[in-house]
Amino acid sequence: MGWELHGAEALGVSFSQFRFTIAFFLSVVAGAVFRLLPNPRARHVYSALSGFLLIYYPFGSGVFNALVPAAFSYLAMLRFREHAGTLTWLTSFGYLLWCHIGSASGQAWKEGKMDFTGAQMVLTLKLISVAVCYQDGLKEDKDLSPYQHSHKLRELPSPPAYLSYLFSFGNLLAGPYFEVKDYLQFVEREGVWAGGNGGGSPNPLVPGLLRLAKGILCAALHLYFNAYFPVDALESAWFPRMNFLQRLGFICAVGLTYRMRYYFAWAVSESSLIFSGLCFNGNDDATGRARWDRCVNTRIRKVELSTSAARLPADWNIATGNFLRRYVYDRLTPKGRKPSLSTLVITQLVSGLWHGIFPGYALFFISCAFFFNSSKVLYRYERTWSSGVQNNLLWRLLKLLYTELTLQYMGTAFMVLYLGQSLAVWRSMHFFGHVLVAAITIFGAVLPPSRPSKPKEPAGGQPTASDGSVAAHGSKEE
């Protein structure tokens, strides 16, 4: 323990953060070893045991919280298959909220304390998805979307396979979430993982090391800039005394510094999945090169230079956005009908509760629902313009400024957490983000754009996911 204390002190992080970081890097080794195992049974046992130990090291006895909803979910699938998804939603999501409340998770993370609640968040996504997919196995094909049909489970996974999916060599440390059917095919060396050298996928050494290097660079940038732009500064006495432009620049610097720790965590966890082979996504049709983007959770450049709010969920925390899209947003939309703004608001509220019970989360995600909707308004206007206007440099710059500055403004609530403090920061910024969103939305309602005779694809327009649906929890354009 002595070397751990010295290491934490040298890096300027808490003891729990240091252990968490060590477990992260060990998960990369665990992923590489997984690739070498000879048969599915060995891979399942190794995946479950290594994953459990990797989260036990930083979290201690807190890992046993995972076993409670996992047992309830498996029992629901075993005895109440036709309601397994609903029962798992109630038990696992309810248990996560109880963990958030009991540990005051948001405040604990803000103070640098790491507990099992973060891992419980990833676990909850996995538990719900596997139970819903198993429940879908009872439905007729006509009642399922193409994506739901391709991922439904006809048979209940065995206990070793179930635990292997849940813990999967340290994946609970930071995600990303992935579908159970993809994971089972990966373990069985089916689909894109069939054959090949070293266990069903090309050599992952170079892409795995590059992703790991990206994570280390992001960690270094976070540690350096956090000394100058800490989140606590937003609640300081001197922050409101800055002029507006200074405050705007400061919240942008704080937000970027804050996001760097997420970029670090996701890059390292993606490196683990690359070394294991799970991240392999077939070969590019044009170049023939291997693609390692199956479990990518963020695209830094696209997030930081986005010109569309609706595009952001497709590039930030991608896996969670996919879950919200497929297990909340799509399933709340009646078949044959278009999704509504209320559906988007509910989806964003679920996302806020999944992150924690602090008001700042709800403020941020509900505000983002209207932010995304304002992007739809802009998109509808763009469709009526010529390509020359859509691609005009000045217009793209204006969209970039609107997207990035509004996001940074709204993101302060996510970082500050508390209601009074969040509103105080927004008030010091004259609520400019909400004013812009409201103005665009009202303008679009009062003077709606005409429908183009031939739909045009705008520059930076609404993204689509690989399955053809609109990415993450944005909505389809009307």
Secondary structure by P-SEA (a helix, b strand, c coil): caaaaaaaaaacccaaaaaaaaaaaaaaaaaaaaaacccaaaaaaaaaaaaaaaaaaccccccaaaaaaaaaaaaaaaccccaaaaaaaaaaaaaaaaaaaaaaaaaaaaaccccaaaaaaaaaaaaaaaaaaaaacccccccccaaaaaccccccccaaaaaaaacccccccccccccaaaaaaaaacccccccccccccccaaaaaaaaaaaaaaaaaaaaaaccccccccccccccccccaaaaaaaaaaaaaaaaaaaaaaaaaaaaaaaaacccccccccccccccccccccccaaaaaacccccccccccaaaaaaaaacccccccccccccccaaaaaaaaaaaaaaacccaaaaaaaaaaaaaaaaaaaaaaaaaaccccccccaaaaaaaaaaaaaaaaaaacccccccaaaaaaaaaaacaaaaaaaaaaaaaaaacccccccccccccccccccccccccccccccc
